[in-house]
Amino acid sequence: MKWISDDLGLVASPQEASQLAATASVEDTTYLVPAFTGLGAPYWDSTAKAALWGMTRHTGKAEIIRASEECIAYQIADIVDIMTEASSVSIAALRVDGGSTRDKFLMQFQSDILNIPVMVSNVEELSGTGAAFMAGIGMRLYKLEDVMETVK
């Protein structure tokens, strides 16, 4: 999304990206391969190049932004699929935190393609508070539902 906002100047904020992505034509087939510095997990191909694919004359700003958001979810889905296959354990829900989790379009799309609930933390960055939350849940001071919001 940094490319969309900082380099292309298509949006000023992640909130604006979410709103525009939601207005994109459902018939548009634009797809972004986000290999700006190669492909990371789970493919690890440092020679891969980024590409916008499937554009038509009707592809516009909203469709490019939607493709940029969707590629994040597709990459996470690839990792979840590999984890599920390697562990033979089905993932019942995806628990998430971080700045991108405030993007309602992205979180809903992630839930839709994984076909599982995405549980968004009420705290944007759990790096510093995650251990405290887990200890509190472990000690039954509060429930998991108290610190997570579920997208279905």
C-alpha atoms as one frame of an Amber mdcrd trajectory, in Angstrom:
protein
   0.000   0.000   0.000   3.008   2.256   0.446   3.494   2.118  -3.343  -0.138
   3.160  -3.882   0.007   6.090  -1.465   3.606   7.328  -1.445   4.863   6.489
  -4.933   1.711   6.775  -7.060  -0.184   9.252  -4.872  -3.487   7.473  -5.526
  -4.644   7.766  -1.911  -3.756   9.886   1.072  -4.563   7.296   3.749  -5.384
   3.625   4.288  -8.978   4.610   5.107  -9.298   6.211   1.687  -7.890   3.045
   0.070 -10.481   0.882   1.800 -13.321   3.141   0.693 -12.117   3.274  -2.924
 -11.496  -0.483  -3.102 -15.089  -1.062  -2.039 -16.316   1.007  -5.013 -14.290
  -0.882  -7.651 -16.191  -2.623 -10.429 -16.813  -6.266  -9.545 -16.390  -7.097
 -13.236 -12.824  -5.789 -13.369 -10.161  -8.501 -13.517  -7.105  -6.487 -12.492
  -4.643  -8.423 -10.355  -1.409  -7.206  -8.771   1.586  -9.480  -8.285   3.387
  -7.597  -5.475   6.956  -8.611  -6.285   8.502  -5.148  -5.935  11.602  -6.649
  -4.312  10.962 -10.218  -5.445   8.362 -12.586  -4.038   8.552 -13.202  -0.312
   6.846 -15.901   1.710   5.905 -18.511   0.792   7.634 -18.455  -2.622  11.000
 -16.817  -1.894  11.840 -15.808  -5.461  14.135 -12.788  -5.338  14.166 -12.501
  -9.151  10.383 -12.161  -9.572   9.054  -8.803 -10.764   5.838  -7.016  -9.859
   3.039  -6.903 -12.424  -0.429  -5.432 -12.885  -2.376  -7.980 -14.891  -5.825
  -8.143 -16.444  -6.429  -4.417 -16.880  -8.932  -3.152 -19.430  -9.879   0.294
 -20.695 -12.342   0.436 -17.792  -9.731  -0.215 -15.114  -9.371   2.893 -13.003
  -8.000   4.120  -9.724 -10.444   2.135  -7.570  -9.712  -1.106  -9.422  -5.934
  -0.711  -9.077  -6.331   0.037  -5.379  -8.606  -2.993  -4.946  -6.027  -5.210
  -6.700  -3.355  -3.800  -4.382  -5.425  -4.652  -1.333  -6.429  -8.088  -2.597
  -2.815  -9.114  -3.250  -2.116  -8.756   0.481  -4.952 -11.151   1.294  -3.895
 -13.618  -1.413  -0.357 -13.752  -0.024  -1.670 -14.394   3.496  -4.037 -17.055
   2.132  -1.079 -18.795   0.453   0.760 -18.873   3.789  -2.312 -20.109   5.691
  -2.801 -22.861   3.088   0.816 -23.995   3.424   0.600 -23.944   7.236  -2.602
 -25.994   7.131  -1.092 -28.506   4.722   2.173 -28.835   6.667   0.491 -29.225
  10.050  -2.639 -31.140   8.973  -4.521 -28.774  11.305  -7.436 -26.708  10.048
  -7.329 -23.062  11.024 -10.695 -22.093  12.497 -10.031 -18.328  12.616  -7.303
 -15.864  11.717  -6.354 -13.434  14.498  -4.791 -10.229  13.200  -3.319  -6.919
  14.328  -1.416  -4.058  12.745  -2.248  -1.028  10.666  -3.770  -2.952   7.757
  -6.378  -4.449  10.051  -8.178  -1.082  10.161  -8.959  -1.597   6.469 -12.472
  -3.051   6.520 -12.407  -3.980   2.807  -9.159  -5.923   3.219 -10.281  -7.734
   6.372 -13.601  -8.749   4.799 -11.872  -9.930   1.618  -9.388 -11.921   3.716
 -12.237 -13.604   5.569 -14.079 -14.314   2.314 -11.167 -16.002   0.502 -10.088
 -18.026   3.539 -13.704 -18.867   4.357 -12.968 -18.427   8.070 -13.570 -15.581
  10.513 -10.889 -12.904  10.752 -10.615 -11.667  14.318  -9.349  -8.084  14.415
  -7.724  -6.889  17.609  -9.211  -3.844  19.302  -5.597  -2.687  19.765  -3.930
  -1.793  16.461  -0.403  -2.916  17.366  -0.193  -5.852  19.726   3.596  -6.141
  19.718   3.938  -4.533  23.129   0.646  -5.665  24.606   0.266  -9.192  23.218
   2.043 -10.917  26.078  -0.015  -8.994  28.639  -3.273  -9.916  26.872  -2.294
 -13.590  26.691  -1.355 -13.615  30.381  -4.667 -11.968  31.283  -6.621 -14.451
  29.171  -4.594 -17.319  30.673  -5.366 -16.103  34.168  -9.034 -15.721  33.199
  -9.019 -11.989  33.943 -10.865 -11.484  30.650 -11.965 -13.470  27.612 -10.489
 -13.557  24.129 -13.705 -11.948  22.843 -12.964  -8.918  25.048  -9.882  -8.045
  22.998 -10.897  -9.220  19.514 -13.551  -8.194  16.972 -14.688 -10.872  14.512
 -15.269 -10.230  10.790 -17.554 -12.857   9.228
